[in-house]
Amino acid sequence: MVHDTNASDTAPDPDSPGDDDISYSDWQSPAGAVIEASIDTKIWPDALVNSFQQTAPKIFDEMLAMHDSALASVSLCLCDDLQMQQINRQHRQIDKATNVLSFPAYDMCSDKIDPALPALLGDIVIAAETVVREADAMQIPVADHLMHLFVHGMLHLFGYDHIEDDMAEAMETLEIQFLAGVGIANPYQNAQLEGDR
């Protein structure tokens, strides 16, 4: 999902947002990690993105520190439901939008990552309309739900999953911990995350 600024083919895919609708920027964390953000500005409000941009890199630093990882980067795509549906269909053969998808670049348990070089951990994709719809249904702020989905997606890049109950419990515990650190209430108190289950 990393944006290739050297690509010679500038024509967008059919049904994809035009280049004028996409904002690309690198969000650097206090410790030097980077979130390579691609944002569909037609659907994602500036105020929400600006708030998210202030907090997400700090959480990234905390996750890297917890895993004793060197500096790293992730690619983050904030898209609409249509683009998410296309990605979900292409990669998971599920023809509908979901809230968040993660695509790890490494198997954290077996792949060797050069600690001297910043590693691209993978890609996270989050769909706007689904985030808003779920936040409304749970009666929580959209900003809180967006941050939860980001944390959830990031933990997948670090090798966590929720296929088995014990793994799901460990993942949820970490999500609650990271969100509490930025003042967001436990998202599992009254709802179950749909995510990429």
N, C-alpha and C positions, 0 to 999 in steps of 0.2 A: 504493500500500500504506500510505500515511500514515493513521493512525487519526484519524478525524474525531470529536472530542469533542462537537461541536455537532449531530451527526446526530440526527434525531428518531426514526428507526427503530432500536429497540434489540433487535429479535429477531434472533438469529444465523441464518446460513444453515444449511440442513439439513446435517448431517455436519460442521459447523464447531464448534470448541471454544466452550463458553459463556464469557461475559465473566469469570466467576469464575476461569477457567483461564488467562486471558491477563493478563500483566503488561506495563504500558506505562511506559516511563521514557526520559528523555533522558540520554545519556551525553555529557558535555562533555569535550572534549579540553583538554590544557594550553594550547593556542593559541586555544581558543574555538570550534572546529568541534563539530558536534553529530551524534551517532548517535541517531536516534529509534527505540528498540528496542521491538519487540512480541514477547513470549516466551510460548510455550505451556508453562506451568509444570508441566503434568502429565507432560511428556515430557523437558524439558530440566532436568537436575540443577542445583540452586543453586550448588554448588561449581564446576561447569564454567562456568556463566554468569558467576559472580563473577570468576573468573580471566580469562575472555575480556574482560569489561568493563574490567579494569585495563589491558589491552594494546591492544585494538582502537582506541581513540581516539588513542593515540600513533602508531600506524601511519597512521591517517587524516591526522594532522598532517604526517607525513613525506611522504606522497603529495601533499598539497596544496603543500608547500614545493617538492618536486621539479618540480611542474607550474606553479610560480609562480602558483598560484590563490589567490584571496581566500578568506575564511572560507566554509565550505559546510556542508551537512548531507546525510545520507543516511538513508533509511528502511531498517531492518533487521528482517526477520521471521524468527524462529527457530521453525519450525513442525514438524509431524509429517509422515510420508510421505504420509498421506492428503490433507492439505491441499496438499502439494507436487504430488501427482498431479493434483489438480483444477486448480491453477494452470498446470501444464505442459500439460494437455489444453486448457484455455481459450486459452492464449497461443501454444502451439507445436503444437497438435494431436497431441501425443505422450501417450498414455494410460498413463503410468507415472511414478513418482517419479524424481527425479534429485537430485544432491547440492546444487547451487547454481544459482540463476537470477538474472540481473541485468536490470534494466529501466532503461536510461539515460533521463534526462529531457531530455538535450541531445545533439546531435551535436557533440562537442567540436571537430571540425574546421571546422564551418560556422556553428553557432549563436552568436549574440552573447550573452554573459552579462554582466550589469551588475556590474562589479567592486566597486561600492559596496554591493551587497546580498548577504547570504549566499544562495547558490543551493542548492536541493535538487537534488543531482546525480542522484538516482534511487533505485531500490529494489533491495535484495538479499534473497533468500529462501534459507534453508538448512534442509534437512530432517534431523531428528534421527536416525531409525533408519538412514538411508542413511549418514550420517556415521559412526555407530558401526560399522556393518557394514564399510565401506571401511577404517576405521582398524584394525579387527581383522584384516581380510584382509592389510593391508600391515604388520601388527605394529608399529604406531606408536601413540603416545598420542592419544586422541580429541581432547584439547585442541590438539595440534599440527595435526591434520587440519582441525579447525574453523577455526583461524587461517589455514591455507593456503587454505581455501575462501573465507574472508572477503577475503583479499588478492586472490585470483583474481577474485572478484565485483567488488571495488572497481576493479581495473584495467579491467574491462569498462566501468564507468561513466566512466572516463577515456578511453575510446575504443580500448582495446587489444582485440585479438581473436586467435584461433588458427586461422583458416580457412586461411591460407596459411603455408607453412613458415617464412618469414622473420619474419612477424608472430608466429607461435607461439614462435619462438626468443627474440624480444625480450621477449615477455610472460613466458615462463618465467624468463629472466634476472632480470627485475625481481622476480618472485615469490621467487626464491631469495635475492636481495639483501634484500628486506624481512623475510623470515623469519629470515635469518641475524642481522639486527639485533636480534631478540628471542630469539636462542638456539635457533632451530628448524632442524634439519638439512634439507638439500636434499631436497625431496619427490620429485624426479624421478630419484633415484639408482636406485631399485629398482621404481618403479611409474609408471604413466601415469594422469593425472587424467582421470576420466570427464567430470565437469563438464557444461557445457551445450553440448558439441560436437555 
